[in-house]
Amino acid sequence: MQIHNLSKENTILNVFMSELRDKTIQTDNMRFRRNIERIGEILAYELSKSLHFKAKTVETPLATTEISLPENEIVICSILRAGIPLHNGLLNYFDAAENAFISAYRHHKSTPENFEIIVEYLACPSLENKTLILADPMLATGQSMMATYEALKPFGTPKEIHLVSVIGAEQGVENVSKHFNADTHLWISTIDEKLNEKGYIVPGLGDAGDLCFGQKLQQ
Ligand code: URA
């Protein structure tokens, strides 16, 4: 897998990341959602550098000019519910993309660290020969990303796959690296060291879904 870890460079992304992680600033849910969306836009921009471009002619009011435009047919797939602001950020830039949504949640068994991913709702266009972007803001164990990909397989074989995340844990990145083939790209803002006993990324930022949309009752 080709890993593009954007934290290796100092850019404006650091400001958005520090606000997302800061426990005082993250109480402002609107800012939290907007920061994830802004990061989605940055990740979309970086990802766009790997797309396939072809020269097209554009007519201005004064003359014609050539410009290279991406040819990929993109499908963005996000996992509800924390994926929504990241999805919006990607769609702001890839506004011609088709969209897929999946609901997947952690079903805890005997202990907090022992859980399986349950996939329920799934809405997806054909993926045949398309560019699939799988977006999950928190790549903790990678299980949601892998379960989503497995659930999407009946919808066709994509030409290429891009995984997009805000924060990953080393463990999750390693797990998805083994699951997806070598030409899959991972576009990620930063990779944190570890997971705690409940499967949360440390230092991470907490529960992204709750910080976007408020606390849920536990199942
Ligand atoms: N999901 C989250 O929202 N946060 C984590 O740290 C891991 C998974």
Residues whose N, C-alpha, C, O or C-beta is under 5 A from the ligand:
A	BS01	URA	M138 A140 G199 Y200 I201 G204 G206 D207 A208 G209
